[in-house]
């Protein structure tokens, strides 16, 4: 067997072997970022193939896709990829192949938005309960209906079916998105889930949907196929999902056999909380302290995303033993070659910064980062280089226009002829 030579001082270059025997070639992963590069009928496109071909050329270990939805009736944004059958199998195979042939792994992030979908995009939005959004965001999101038992069981089955199709297409693994205020996150949160049936009430009942989604995916893909979880450390919302509840969920999923856990935090309503303590700033990672708590409870490999700025900060985080994989997302939208630098012990030329338009109402919503970085993704997908000095206001105007047009186009495609 060929030996793997690595630089012992650069921990980013160290391979990682998962419990199922799958080897990740290094400790860098591209975290999921919003892409919206599908057609308005939600089919994957050659833009995605070009984008991921560029990212995989960076030498990164894992690339996790942006939101792939499991139901065309439940979109988070216009232009989401949806996988609910094999109609797009050929291009899904091409998408996976363009990454895996370059040595990176491609993991599909599967998601259901629940109520976190722009007004008018879906005919009907469901959630754990009919809890409205906060006053600041009610103009963007409608109050949902509580999911029925039949709908919950259908969602579980859909997650499993979508995962099996991804496996058939050649994707390297699956990530279940249970963070950032989407449906599975809504079920976990006592703020959004006020049910008193088998799917709500106690913490155990609120995590039942997530556990059954995992179990159905595992049933369909088998014991050796990697399944990851993206989970909030907390919602940072009064009456919401807490750190202790998150730790309990992590313990339950670890016991069930999850292969990798990515730690994040926040929702569209609250944003991703960024600790301001000087110690946290120095360590760079937003969720490193929480990862340290997780590490004391489970041995499952951990991925932490958010706040990393430098090679040294990433290397120090790995050296602490609190995590096993460093997640970078927005950095790769402005510097798709960043992993090449980091794996050589060098910093990227660029630094991720908060994107502001200077309009308080818009900036407080925290959507500008999504809009602006999505514009950079689209540039890469067109074969262009990112534009780190792109005007935030110009990007916002373009994305609002595209989102509005996309919602109309999606609704027209659904309309009966």
N, C-alpha and C positions, 0 to 999 in steps of 0.2 A: 504493500500500500504506500502511495506517495505521501511523504510527510508534509505538513503545513508549516512553513517558516513564517514566524511573526515577530514583530518588534515588541519585546517585553515591556518597553517603556510606554508605548502607545497602545493603551487598552482598547481603543476603538477598533484596532486591527485584529483583535482576538476573535476567533470563531466562537459560536455558542451552539451547543448541542441541546436540543429540547428533549423532554422526557420520552418522546416517541421515537427518538433517534434522528430526527431531522436536524441537519447542520446548517446554521445561518453563518455565512462567510465572514461577517464582521458585526460590530455592535452598533451600527448606524441603521436607522429605519426612517423612511420618508412617511411621516404621519399624514393622515387623510386631510385633504383640503378641498373646498368646494370647487368644482370644475364646470358643471352645467354645459358639457360639450356634446351631449346627445342630441338627436333630432327632437322636434317637439312631439313626436310620437314615441319618444323615449328609447330609441335604438342607438347603440354605440356607433361611433363614427371613426373615420380615419384620423381625425384630429386627436382622438385619444391615443391611437397607435403611435402617432408622431411624438406626442407629449411624453409618453412613457418610454419610448425608445431613447429620447434625450435624457430622461432621468436615470434610466438603467445604465447608460453609458458612464455615469458618474462613479461606478464601483460600489454603490450602496448595497447593504445586505438585504433589506426588505423594503418593498414599496407597498404601501397600503392605499387602495383606491379611495377616491372620494365617494360620497354617498351613492350606493347602488340600492334602489328601492325594490321592494318585493311585490309591489302591487301598483298597477297603473292608475288605480282609483285613489291612490294615496301618495301624492308627490310632495316633496319638500320644497322644490323649486322647479320652474320650467327648465327643461333640458336635462333633468336627471336621467341617468341610465336606469332602466327597469329590467330585471330578469325574473320572469315568471313562467317562461317556457323556453323551448329550444329554437325559437325563430331566428335568433341572432347568433347561433352557435359558431358559425364560420368566423365572424369578426371577433367574437369573444376568444376563440382559439388564436387568432392573429394577435390580439391584444396581449394575451398571456405569453405567447411565444416570443414576442419582441423583447420582453423583459427577461424571461428565464434563459433564453439562449445567450444572454450577456452575463449570466452568472448571478443575477439578483433574483429574489423571490417576489412574487406578486400575490398579495393577499387581498381578497375582495371584502370591502366593508359593507355589510348588509344592514339595512335600516328601514324603519317605518317612522314617518314623521309624527304620527298622532296629530295633535292639534297645532303643531308648530309648522304651519303651512300658510303662505300668504292668502289673504282673503280672495275668494273667487277662483283660485286655482283648482281646487277639488270641489266636486259637487257636494261633498259631505265630509266633515272632519270628525274623527272620533278620538277619544282619549280614555283614560281610566275612569274619569268622572267629568261631568259637565261644569268644570271650573273655568271661569273666564281668565284671560290674561290680565296683567296689571294695567292700570289706567294709561301708563306711558306707552304701552304696546297694543292696546285694543284697537287702535286705528289700522294696524297691520295684520292682526290675527283675529279670526272669529272665535266665538265661544263654541266649543265642540259638544258633541253628544257623547254620552257614556257608551262605551263599547258593550255589545251584548255578548252573552256566552258563546253564541254561534260565531260571532266575529272574532272573538279571542282565539277560539280553536282554529279558525281559518288562518289567522295570522301565524300561529305556531307552525302549521303545515306549510305555509308559504316560505317561511324562513328555511325550513328543511329542504324544500324543493329547489329554491334558489341556490342554496349551498351545493346541492348535488350537481346542478348544472354547471356551476363554476368549477367544481372538481373535474367534471367531464371535459370542460374546455381547456384544462391545463393550468388553472390558477393554483398557486402553491399552498394556499390556506385561506381561511375565512376569519374576519373580525366581526363580532356582534357589537353593534353600536348601542350602548346603553347609557350614554352620557349626553351632555349638552342640551337637555330638555326635550329630546325626542321621545317616542312612545314608550320604549322600555324604561327610560329614565322617569317618565311621567308616572308609570305604574309603581316605581320604587319610592316616589316622593309622597309623604303624607299630606303635603300641600295640594298636590294634583290628584291624588288617589284617596277619595273619601268613601270608597265602597265599603259595604258591610257583608259582602259575600265571600266566596272562596278565593277571590283575587284582590282582596283589600282588607284593611283593618290592622292586623298585626304586621310586624316587619316580615315575618315568615310568609304571610299571605301576599304581601306586596312584592316580594321577590319571586313568587311562584311562576309568573309569566316568563321572566328571564331564565329561570332554571329549566322550564319546559321547552323554551326555544333552544337552549343549549342541548338538551337531551334529544330533541327531534333532529337537530343538525347532526349530532353525533351518530344517531341511528342511521341517517342516510349517507354519511360520508365514511363511516367506519372508525376504528379505534386509533389508526395511525396518521390520520389527516389532521394537520394543525388547525386548531380553533382558538382564536384570541378573543378577548373581551376589552372593550373600551368603557371605562367607568369613571364617573365623577368621584373625586375625593369628598366633595360636598356640592350642594347647589348654591350655597351662599345666599339663601333666600329664607326669610322668616317662616318657620314652620315647615321647612323643606327637608330634603335628604341630608343627613348629618354624617360627619366623619365616622362615628361609631357604627352607624347603620351601614356605611360603605365597607367598613372592615368586616362586618358580619356577612355581607354579600360576597366579599372576596373569599372569606373562609369557606362559604358554601360552594362557590364555583371551583375553588381549588380542590375541595374534597370530591367534587364531581368529575374532575379530570381536565379542567381547562389548561391549555398549553402556554398561554402568555396573557398577561394583564397589562393594559396600557392605562395609566392614571392621568386624568385630566380634571376639569372642574368648571362649574358655571353653566348658565343657560342663556338663551337669547334675551330673556328678561333681565338677568343679572349681569351678564357679561362674564368673562373668565377673570376671576379675582386674581390680582397680582399683588402678592404680599409686599409691603414697603419696608419691612425691617431690614436694617443694614446687613444683618447676617445672611438674609435670604438673597439680597441683591448681590452680595459677594459670591454666593454659591451658584448664582444664576438660575437654577431650576426652580420654577414656581412650586412644585409639588414634592420636592425632595424630602422635606420633613415628614410628610405623610407617607412617602415610600419607605422611610425608615421604620415607621410604625407597622406598615404592612409586612416588611421583611421579618419582623419579630414574630409574626403569626403564621406566615406561609413561606414555603420554599419555591413556589411557582415563579418562573422568570418574570421580571417586571420591566416595563418600558415606561419612561417618564418623558413627557412632551411639554414644552412651554418654558420660555425664558432663557434657554441656552444661547450664548453669544460667541463663545470662544472654544478653541481646541482644549485649552487648559481647563476651562470650566467643565467641559464634557468628560475629560480624562479624570479629573478629580472626583466627579460624581460617580463614575464607574469604580474608582479606587476605594470609595467609601463602602462599597458593597451593598448599598441601598437599592441599586437597580442593575439591570443586566443589559439593557439596550437604551440608547439615547435616541429620542424621537425629534426629528426636525421637520418642520412643515413649510412655514412661510419663507424660510431662508432659501429653500430650493425653488421658490417661485421667482426670486430675484437673482439667484445664483444657482442654476441647475447643476453646475459642476462643483459645488461646495464640498461634497464628500471626497472628491479627489484631493482637495487641499487638506481636509481634516485627517484623512488617512495617512497623509505625509507629515502630520504634526504641525500643520500651518492653519491659520485662520482664514476664513472667507474674506474676500475683498469688501463684502457688504455686511451691514448690520440691520436686523429687523427692527423697525421703529413703529410706534403707534401712528396710525393714519388719521388725520383730522382735517375736516373741511372748514373749521372755524365757525360752524353753525351749531350752537349748543344743543338744540333738540336732536339733531342728527348725530352729533358726536356722542351724546349720552346713550344713544341706542346701541352703540358698539357694532354697528353693521358695516362701517366704512372699511374696517380691516378685511372683511369678507369680500366686499365689492372691489377694492383696490387690488388685492392679491389675485382675485379671479381674473382681473384684466391682464395681469402679468402671465398667468397660466395660459390664457388664450393667445398671447403673443408667442409663447414657446410652441404651442400646438400648431400655429401657422408657419413654423419654421423660422421665426424671428427671435431676436434676443430680448430679454426683459428690459424694461425701461424704469430703472430705480428712481428717476426724478419725475415720474409721471405725476401730473396734477391730480390731487385727491378730488377736487371739486369736479373736474372733467370726467374722471372715472365714475364718480357718483351719478352724474347726469346720464352718462351712457348706460350704466347698469340699471337705473330706474327705467329708462326707455326700453331697454332690452327685457327687463322683467315684466313690464306692462304688456309689451308686445308678445312676449312668450306666453303669458297667461291667456291672452286672447287667442293666440294660435293653438295652444293646447286645447282650449275649450271648443274651438271650431272643429278640430280633428275628432273630438269626442261626439260632436253633435250628430244625431241620426240624419242620414241622407234622405 
